[in-house]
Amino acid sequence: MFGLGMQEVLLIALVVLLLFGGKKIPELMRGLGKGVKSFKQGMNEPLEEPKQETKNE
């Protein structure tokens, strides 16, 4: 996974848990998921816009 071993992943998870606490993590992951979804939509929109412009002309 991105060149990270299991020890590094566990260390990162532990640091995140210590910084944000257990109750805040689901909110952070939800926000991250929304951000990824928005990014994917943004990547697809420029491909769709020229098609719409040619239909209108």
mmCIF file of the N, C-alpha and C atoms, coordinates in Angstrom:
data_MODEL
# 
_entry.id   MODEL 
# 
loop_
_atom_site.group_PDB 
_atom_site.id 
_atom_site.type_symbol 
_atom_site.label_atom_id 
_atom_site.label_alt_id 
_atom_site.label_comp_id 
_atom_site.label_asym_id 
_atom_site.label_entity_id 
_atom_site.label_seq_id 
_atom_site.pdbx_PDB_ins_code 
_atom_site.Cartn_x 
_atom_site.Cartn_y 
_atom_site.Cartn_z 
_atom_site.occupancy 
_atom_site.B_iso_or_equiv 
_atom_site.pdbx_formal_charge 
_atom_site.auth_seq_id 
_atom_site.auth_comp_id 
_atom_site.auth_asym_id 
_atom_site.auth_atom_id 
_atom_site.pdbx_PDB_model_num 
ATOM 1   N N  . MET A 1 1  ? 0.845   -1.179 0.000   1.00 0.00 ? 1  MET A N  1 
ATOM 2   C CA . MET A 1 1  ? 0.000   0.000  0.000   1.00 0.00 ? 1  MET A CA 1 
ATOM 3   C C  . MET A 1 1  ? 0.887   1.238  0.000   1.00 0.00 ? 1  MET A C  1 
ATOM 4   N N  . PHE A 1 2  ? 1.106   1.825  -1.153  1.00 0.00 ? 2  PHE A N  1 
ATOM 5   C CA . PHE A 1 2  ? 1.895   3.043  -1.333  1.00 0.00 ? 2  PHE A CA 1 
ATOM 6   C C  . PHE A 1 2  ? 3.304   2.907  -0.771  1.00 0.00 ? 2  PHE A C  1 
ATOM 7   N N  . GLY A 1 3  ? 3.843   1.710  -0.748  1.00 0.00 ? 3  GLY A N  1 
ATOM 8   C CA . GLY A 1 3  ? 5.190   1.509  -0.250  1.00 0.00 ? 3  GLY A CA 1 
ATOM 9   C C  . GLY A 1 3  ? 5.307   1.573  1.263   1.00 0.00 ? 3  GLY A C  1 
ATOM 10  N N  . LEU A 1 4  ? 4.186   1.549  1.965   1.00 0.00 ? 4  LEU A N  1 
ATOM 11  C CA . LEU A 1 4  ? 4.197   1.590  3.419   1.00 0.00 ? 4  LEU A CA 1 
ATOM 12  C C  . LEU A 1 4  ? 4.010   0.183  3.961   1.00 0.00 ? 4  LEU A C  1 
ATOM 13  N N  . GLY A 1 5  ? 4.776   -0.141 4.970   1.00 0.00 ? 5  GLY A N  1 
ATOM 14  C CA . GLY A 1 5  ? 4.624   -1.414 5.633   1.00 0.00 ? 5  GLY A CA 1 
ATOM 15  C C  . GLY A 1 5  ? 3.538   -1.352 6.685   1.00 0.00 ? 5  GLY A C  1 
ATOM 16  N N  . MET A 1 6  ? 3.246   -2.490 7.269   1.00 0.00 ? 6  MET A N  1 
ATOM 17  C CA . MET A 1 6  ? 2.190   -2.555 8.278   1.00 0.00 ? 6  MET A CA 1 
ATOM 18  C C  . MET A 1 6  ? 2.551   -1.715 9.503   1.00 0.00 ? 6  MET A C  1 
ATOM 19  N N  . GLN A 1 7  ? 3.812   -1.676 9.881   1.00 0.00 ? 7  GLN A N  1 
ATOM 20  C CA . GLN A 1 7  ? 4.222   -0.899 11.045  1.00 0.00 ? 7  GLN A CA 1 
ATOM 21  C C  . GLN A 1 7  ? 3.995   0.590  10.826  1.00 0.00 ? 7  GLN A C  1 
ATOM 22  N N  . GLU A 1 8  ? 4.294   1.077  9.629   1.00 0.00 ? 8  GLU A N  1 
ATOM 23  C CA . GLU A 1 8  ? 4.096   2.493  9.333   1.00 0.00 ? 8  GLU A CA 1 
ATOM 24  C C  . GLU A 1 8  ? 2.613   2.854  9.350   1.00 0.00 ? 8  GLU A C  1 
ATOM 25  N N  . VAL A 1 9  ? 1.775   1.978  8.781   1.00 0.00 ? 9  VAL A N  1 
ATOM 26  C CA . VAL A 1 9  ? 0.340   2.231  8.756   1.00 0.00 ? 9  VAL A CA 1 
ATOM 27  C C  . VAL A 1 9  ? -0.203  2.279  10.179  1.00 0.00 ? 9  VAL A C  1 
ATOM 28  N N  . LEU A 1 10 ? 0.216   1.352  11.027  1.00 0.00 ? 10 LEU A N  1 
ATOM 29  C CA . LEU A 1 10 ? -0.232  1.334  12.415  1.00 0.00 ? 10 LEU A CA 1 
ATOM 30  C C  . LEU A 1 10 ? 0.233   2.580  13.165  1.00 0.00 ? 10 LEU A C  1 
ATOM 31  N N  . LEU A 1 11 ? 1.459   3.014  12.906  1.00 0.00 ? 11 LEU A N  1 
ATOM 32  C CA . LEU A 1 11 ? 1.972   4.220  13.548  1.00 0.00 ? 11 LEU A CA 1 
ATOM 33  C C  . LEU A 1 11 ? 1.165   5.447  13.138  1.00 0.00 ? 11 LEU A C  1 
ATOM 34  N N  . ILE A 1 12 ? 0.854   5.559  11.861  1.00 0.00 ? 12 ILE A N  1 
ATOM 35  C CA . ILE A 1 12 ? 0.051   6.680  11.371  1.00 0.00 ? 12 ILE A CA 1 
ATOM 36  C C  . ILE A 1 12 ? -1.342  6.641  11.995  1.00 0.00 ? 12 ILE A C  1 
ATOM 37  N N  . ALA A 1 13 ? -1.940  5.455  12.052  1.00 0.00 ? 13 ALA A N  1 
ATOM 38  C CA . ALA A 1 13 ? -3.268  5.319  12.661  1.00 0.00 ? 13 ALA A CA 1 
ATOM 39  C C  . ALA A 1 13 ? -3.238  5.710  14.135  1.00 0.00 ? 13 ALA A C  1 
ATOM 40  N N  . LEU A 1 14 ? -2.195  5.339  14.835  1.00 0.00 ? 14 LEU A N  1 
ATOM 41  C CA . LEU A 1 14 ? -2.067  5.682  16.245  1.00 0.00 ? 14 LEU A CA 1 
ATOM 42  C C  . LEU A 1 14 ? -1.935  7.189  16.432  1.00 0.00 ? 14 LEU A C  1 
ATOM 43  N N  . VAL A 1 15 ? -1.150  7.827  15.602  1.00 0.00 ? 15 VAL A N  1 
ATOM 44  C CA . VAL A 1 15 ? -0.977  9.282  15.690  1.00 0.00 ? 15 VAL A CA 1 
ATOM 45  C C  . VAL A 1 15 ? -2.298  9.987  15.404  1.00 0.00 ? 15 VAL A C  1 
ATOM 46  N N  . VAL A 1 16 ? -3.027  9.536  14.388  1.00 0.00 ? 16 VAL A N  1 
ATOM 47  C CA . VAL A 1 16 ? -4.322  10.133 14.072  1.00 0.00 ? 16 VAL A CA 1 
ATOM 48  C C  . VAL A 1 16 ? -5.279  9.950  15.242  1.00 0.00 ? 16 VAL A C  1 
ATOM 49  N N  . LEU A 1 17 ? -5.289  8.770  15.828  1.00 0.00 ? 17 LEU A N  1 
ATOM 50  C CA . LEU A 1 17 ? -6.159  8.506  16.972  1.00 0.00 ? 17 LEU A CA 1 
ATOM 51  C C  . LEU A 1 17 ? -5.817  9.410  18.149  1.00 0.00 ? 17 LEU A C  1 
ATOM 52  N N  . LEU A 1 18 ? -4.531  9.604  18.402  1.00 0.00 ? 18 LEU A N  1 
ATOM 53  C CA . LEU A 1 18 ? -4.117  10.462 19.504  1.00 0.00 ? 18 LEU A CA 1 
ATOM 54  C C  . LEU A 1 18 ? -4.447  11.935 19.241  1.00 0.00 ? 18 LEU A C  1 
ATOM 55  N N  . LEU A 1 19 ? -4.285  12.373 18.009  1.00 0.00 ? 19 LEU A N  1 
ATOM 56  C CA . LEU A 1 19 ? -4.531  13.778 17.680  1.00 0.00 ? 19 LEU A CA 1 
ATOM 57  C C  . LEU A 1 19 ? -6.014  14.131 17.687  1.00 0.00 ? 19 LEU A C  1 
ATOM 58  N N  . PHE A 1 20 ? -6.850  13.276 17.132  1.00 0.00 ? 20 PHE A N  1 
ATOM 59  C CA . PHE A 1 20 ? -8.249  13.635 16.926  1.00 0.00 ? 20 PHE A CA 1 
ATOM 60  C C  . PHE A 1 20 ? -9.211  12.935 17.872  1.00 0.00 ? 20 PHE A C  1 
ATOM 61  N N  . GLY A 1 21 ? -8.800  11.875 18.493  1.00 0.00 ? 21 GLY A N  1 
ATOM 62  C CA . GLY A 1 21 ? -9.699  11.149 19.393  1.00 0.00 ? 21 GLY A CA 1 
ATOM 63  C C  . GLY A 1 21 ? -10.624 10.219 18.624  1.00 0.00 ? 21 GLY A C  1 
ATOM 64  N N  . GLY A 1 22 ? -11.170 9.257  19.311  1.00 0.00 ? 22 GLY A N  1 
ATOM 65  C CA . GLY A 1 22 ? -11.995 8.233  18.679  1.00 0.00 ? 22 GLY A CA 1 
ATOM 66  C C  . GLY A 1 22 ? -13.313 8.750  18.133  1.00 0.00 ? 22 GLY A C  1 
ATOM 67  N N  . LYS A 1 23 ? -13.892 9.755  18.765  1.00 0.00 ? 23 LYS A N  1 
ATOM 68  C CA . LYS A 1 23 ? -15.199 10.242 18.326  1.00 0.00 ? 23 LYS A CA 1 
ATOM 69  C C  . LYS A 1 23 ? -15.105 11.121 17.086  1.00 0.00 ? 23 LYS A C  1 
ATOM 70  N N  . LYS A 1 24 ? -13.983 11.737 16.870  1.00 0.00 ? 24 LYS A N  1 
ATOM 71  C CA . LYS A 1 24 ? -13.830 12.676 15.753  1.00 0.00 ? 24 LYS A CA 1 
ATOM 72  C C  . LYS A 1 24 ? -13.444 11.966 14.451  1.00 0.00 ? 24 LYS A C  1 
ATOM 73  N N  . ILE A 1 25 ? -12.890 10.768 14.537  1.00 0.00 ? 25 ILE A N  1 
ATOM 74  C CA . ILE A 1 25 ? -12.395 10.063 13.354  1.00 0.00 ? 25 ILE A CA 1 
ATOM 75  C C  . ILE A 1 25 ? -13.497 9.769  12.332  1.00 0.00 ? 25 ILE A C  1 
ATOM 76  N N  . PRO A 1 26 ? -14.697 9.288  12.728  1.00 0.00 ? 26 PRO A N  1 
ATOM 77  C CA . PRO A 1 26 ? -15.738 9.059  11.710  1.00 0.00 ? 26 PRO A CA 1 
ATOM 78  C C  . PRO A 1 26 ? -16.101 10.326 10.933  1.00 0.00 ? 26 PRO A C  1 
ATOM 79  N N  . GLU A 1 27 ? -16.124 11.464 11.613  1.00 0.00 ? 27 GLU A N  1 
ATOM 80  C CA . GLU A 1 27 ? -16.404 12.723 10.919  1.00 0.00 ? 27 GLU A CA 1 
ATOM 81  C C  . GLU A 1 27 ? -15.301 13.053 9.920   1.00 0.00 ? 27 GLU A C  1 
ATOM 82  N N  . LEU A 1 28 ? -14.058 12.821 10.306  1.00 0.00 ? 28 LEU A N  1 
ATOM 83  C CA . LEU A 1 28 ? -12.941 13.094 9.405   1.00 0.00 ? 28 LEU A CA 1 
ATOM 84  C C  . LEU A 1 28 ? -12.989 12.189 8.177   1.00 0.00 ? 28 LEU A C  1 
ATOM 85  N N  . MET A 1 29 ? -13.295 10.919 8.390   1.00 0.00 ? 29 MET A N  1 
ATOM 86  C CA . MET A 1 29 ? -13.363 9.978  7.269   1.00 0.00 ? 29 MET A CA 1 
ATOM 87  C C  . MET A 1 29 ? -14.535 10.321 6.348   1.00 0.00 ? 29 MET A C  1 
ATOM 88  N N  . ARG A 1 30 ? -15.653 10.750 6.913   1.00 0.00 ? 30 ARG A N  1 
ATOM 89  C CA . ARG A 1 30 ? -16.801 11.155 6.115   1.00 0.00 ? 30 ARG A CA 1 
ATOM 90  C C  . ARG A 1 30 ? -16.433 12.358 5.256   1.00 0.00 ? 30 ARG A C  1 
ATOM 91  N N  . GLY A 1 31 ? -15.754 13.317 5.849   1.00 0.00 ? 31 GLY A N  1 
ATOM 92  C CA . GLY A 1 31 ? -15.313 14.493 5.103   1.00 0.00 ? 31 GLY A CA 1 
ATOM 93  C C  . GLY A 1 31 ? -14.317 14.136 4.019   1.00 0.00 ? 31 GLY A C  1 
ATOM 94  N N  . LEU A 1 32 ? -13.429 13.201 4.321   1.00 0.00 ? 32 LEU A N  1 
ATOM 95  C CA . LEU A 1 32 ? -12.459 12.757 3.324   1.00 0.00 ? 32 LEU A CA 1 
ATOM 96  C C  . LEU A 1 32 ? -13.166 12.067 2.166   1.00 0.00 ? 32 LEU A C  1 
ATOM 97  N N  . GLY A 1 33 ? -14.167 11.248 2.476   1.00 0.00 ? 33 GLY A N  1 
ATOM 98  C CA . GLY A 1 33 ? -14.934 10.574 1.434   1.00 0.00 ? 33 GLY A CA 1 
ATOM 99  C C  . GLY A 1 33 ? -15.661 11.557 0.539   1.00 0.00 ? 33 GLY A C  1 
ATOM 100 N N  . LYS A 1 34 ? -16.252 12.595 1.133   1.00 0.00 ? 34 LYS A N  1 
ATOM 101 C CA . LYS A 1 34 ? -16.937 13.620 0.348   1.00 0.00 ? 34 LYS A CA 1 
ATOM 102 C C  . LYS A 1 34 ? -15.949 14.370 -0.531  1.00 0.00 ? 34 LYS A C  1 
ATOM 103 N N  . GLY A 1 35 ? -14.760 14.613 0.008   1.00 0.00 ? 35 GLY A N  1 
ATOM 104 C CA . GLY A 1 35 ? -13.740 15.303 -0.779  1.00 0.00 ? 35 GLY A CA 1 
ATOM 105 C C  . GLY A 1 35 ? -13.286 14.477 -1.972  1.00 0.00 ? 35 GLY A C  1 
ATOM 106 N N  . VAL A 1 36 ? -13.109 13.191 -1.774  1.00 0.00 ? 36 VAL A N  1 
ATOM 107 C CA . VAL A 1 36 ? -12.703 12.305 -2.869  1.00 0.00 ? 36 VAL A CA 1 
ATOM 108 C C  . VAL A 1 36 ? -13.805 12.229 -3.913  1.00 0.00 ? 36 VAL A C  1 
ATOM 109 N N  . LYS A 1 37 ? -15.066 12.150 -3.458  1.00 0.00 ? 37 LYS A N  1 
ATOM 110 C CA . LYS A 1 37 ? -16.197 12.105 -4.384  1.00 0.00 ? 37 LYS A CA 1 
ATOM 111 C C  . LYS A 1 37 ? -16.261 13.388 -5.210  1.00 0.00 ? 37 LYS A C  1 
ATOM 112 N N  . SER A 1 38 ? -16.068 14.522 -4.551  1.00 0.00 ? 38 SER A N  1 
ATOM 113 C CA . SER A 1 38 ? -16.076 15.805 -5.247  1.00 0.00 ? 38 SER A CA 1 
ATOM 114 C C  . SER A 1 38 ? -14.936 15.893 -6.252  1.00 0.00 ? 38 SER A C  1 
ATOM 115 N N  . PHE A 1 39 ? -13.776 15.380 -5.869  1.00 0.00 ? 39 PHE A N  1 
ATOM 116 C CA . PHE A 1 39 ? -12.621 15.388 -6.773  1.00 0.00 ? 39 PHE A CA 1 
ATOM 117 C C  . PHE A 1 39 ? -12.898 14.541 -8.012  1.00 0.00 ? 39 PHE A C  1 
ATOM 118 N N  . LYS A 1 40 ? -13.491 13.372 -7.814  1.00 0.00 ? 40 LYS A N  1 
ATOM 119 C CA . LYS A 1 40 ? -13.803 12.503 -8.954  1.00 0.00 ? 40 LYS A CA 1 
ATOM 120 C C  . LYS A 1 40 ? -14.818 13.158 -9.873  1.00 0.00 ? 40 LYS A C  1 
ATOM 121 N N  . GLN A 1 41 ? -15.822 13.817 -9.298  1.00 0.00 ? 41 GLN A N  1 
ATOM 122 C CA . GLN A 1 41 ? -16.808 14.518 -10.116 1.00 0.00 ? 41 GLN A CA 1 
ATOM 123 C C  . GLN A 1 41 ? -16.149 15.653 -10.888 1.00 0.00 ? 41 GLN A C  1 
ATOM 124 N N  . GLY A 1 42 ? -15.230 16.354 -10.253 1.00 0.00 ? 42 GLY A N  1 
ATOM 125 C CA . GLY A 1 42 ? -14.519 17.438 -10.912 1.00 0.00 ? 42 GLY A CA 1 
ATOM 126 C C  . GLY A 1 42 ? -13.645 16.948 -12.047 1.00 0.00 ? 42 GLY A C  1 
ATOM 127 N N  . MET A 1 43 ? -13.110 15.756 -11.884 1.00 0.00 ? 43 MET A N  1 
ATOM 128 C CA . MET A 1 43 ? -12.286 15.182 -12.953 1.00 0.00 ? 43 MET A CA 1 
ATOM 129 C C  . MET A 1 43 ? -13.147 14.783 -14.149 1.00 0.00 ? 43 MET A C  1 
ATOM 130 N N  . ASN A 1 44 ? -14.383 14.381 -13.913 1.00 0.00 ? 44 ASN A N  1 
ATOM 131 C CA . ASN A 1 44 ? -15.261 13.943 -14.997 1.00 0.00 ? 44 ASN A CA 1 
ATOM 132 C C  . ASN A 1 44 ? -15.984 15.104 -15.667 1.00 0.00 ? 44 ASN A C  1 
ATOM 133 N N  . GLU A 1 45 ? -16.212 16.194 -14.968 1.00 0.00 ? 45 GLU A N  1 
ATOM 134 C CA . GLU A 1 45 ? -16.956 17.317 -15.537 1.00 0.00 ? 45 GLU A CA 1 
ATOM 135 C C  . GLU A 1 45 ? -16.295 17.937 -16.768 1.00 0.00 ? 45 GLU A C  1 
ATOM 136 N N  . PRO A 1 46 ? -14.989 18.184 -16.779 1.00 0.00 ? 46 PRO A N  1 
ATOM 137 C CA . PRO A 1 46 ? -14.408 18.780 -17.992 1.00 0.00 ? 46 PRO A CA 1 
ATOM 138 C C  . PRO A 1 46 ? -14.594 17.895 -19.224 1.00 0.00 ? 46 PRO A C  1 
ATOM 139 N N  . LEU A 1 47 ? -14.686 16.593 -19.035 1.00 0.00 ? 47 LEU A N  1 
ATOM 140 C CA . LEU A 1 47 ? -14.909 15.705 -20.167 1.00 0.00 ? 47 LEU A CA 1 
ATOM 141 C C  . LEU A 1 47 ? -16.344 15.817 -20.677 1.00 0.00 ? 47 LEU A C  1 
ATOM 142 N N  . GLU A 1 48 ? -17.280 16.134 -19.809 1.00 0.00 ? 48 GLU A N  1 
ATOM 143 C CA . GLU A 1 48 ? -18.683 16.227 -20.198 1.00 0.00 ? 48 GLU A CA 1 
ATOM 144 C C  . GLU A 1 48 ? -19.033 17.593 -20.786 1.00 0.00 ? 48 GLU A C  1 
ATOM 145 N N  . GLU A 1 49 ? -18.365 18.661 -20.372 1.00 0.00 ? 49 GLU A N  1 
ATOM 146 C CA . GLU A 1 49 ? -18.705 20.008 -20.814 1.00 0.00 ? 49 GLU A CA 1 
ATOM 147 C C  . GLU A 1 49 ? -18.594 20.202 -22.325 1.00 0.00 ? 49 GLU A C  1 
ATOM 148 N N  . PRO A 1 50 ? -17.511 19.769 -22.988 1.00 0.00 ? 50 PRO A N  1 
ATOM 149 C CA . PRO A 1 50 ? -17.452 19.962 -24.446 1.00 0.00 ? 50 PRO A CA 1 
ATOM 150 C C  . PRO A 1 50 ? -18.583 19.232 -25.169 1.00 0.00 ? 50 PRO A C  1 
ATOM 151 N N  . LYS A 1 51 ? -19.016 18.097 -24.662 1.00 0.00 ? 51 LYS A N  1 
ATOM 152 C CA . LYS A 1 51 ? -20.110 17.375 -25.300 1.00 0.00 ? 51 LYS A CA 1 
ATOM 153 C C  . LYS A 1 51 ? -21.390 18.190 -25.224 1.00 0.00 ? 51 LYS A C  1 
ATOM 154 N N  . GLN A 1 52 ? -21.642 18.848 -24.094 1.00 0.00 ? 52 GLN A N  1 
ATOM 155 C CA . GLN A 1 52 ? -22.841 19.650 -23.938 1.00 0.00 ? 52 GLN A CA 1 
ATOM 156 C C  . GLN A 1 52 ? -22.795 20.885 -24.827 1.00 0.00 ? 52 GLN A C  1 
ATOM 157 N N  . GLU A 1 53 ? -21.616 21.456 -24.987 1.00 0.00 ? 53 GLU A N  1 
ATOM 158 C CA . GLU A 1 53 ? -21.481 22.645 -25.828 1.00 0.00 ? 53 GLU A CA 1 
ATOM 159 C C  . GLU A 1 53 ? -21.750 22.306 -27.285 1.00 0.00 ? 53 GLU A C  1 
ATOM 160 N N  . THR A 1 54 ? -21.312 21.145 -27.749 1.00 0.00 ? 54 THR A N  1 
ATOM 161 C CA . THR A 1 54 ? -21.527 20.788 -29.146 1.00 0.00 ? 54 THR A CA 1 
ATOM 162 C C  . THR A 1 54 ? -22.994 20.481 -29.404 1.00 0.00 ? 54 THR A C  1 
ATOM 163 N N  . LYS A 1 55 ? -23.716 19.977 -28.399 1.00 0.00 ? 55 LYS A N  1 
ATOM 164 C CA . LYS A 1 55 ? -25.128 19.702 -28.558 1.00 0.00 ? 55 LYS A CA 1 
ATOM 165 C C  . LYS A 1 55 ? -25.927 21.009 -28.666 1.00 0.00 ? 55 LYS A C  1 
ATOM 166 N N  . ASN A 1 56 ? -25.506 22.022 -27.942 1.00 0.00 ? 56 ASN A N  1 
ATOM 167 C CA . ASN A 1 56 ? -26.223 23.297 -27.930 1.00 0.00 ? 56 ASN A CA 1 
ATOM 168 C C  . ASN A 1 56 ? -26.003 24.092 -29.215 1.00 0.00 ? 56 ASN A C  1 
ATOM 169 N N  . GLU A 1 57 ? -24.936 23.838 -29.926 1.00 0.00 ? 57 GLU A N  1 
ATOM 170 C CA . GLU A 1 57 ? -24.606 24.630 -31.121 1.00 0.00 ? 57 GLU A CA 1 
ATOM 171 C C  . GLU A 1 57 ? -25.260 24.128 -32.339 1.00 0.00 ? 57 GLU A C  1 
# 
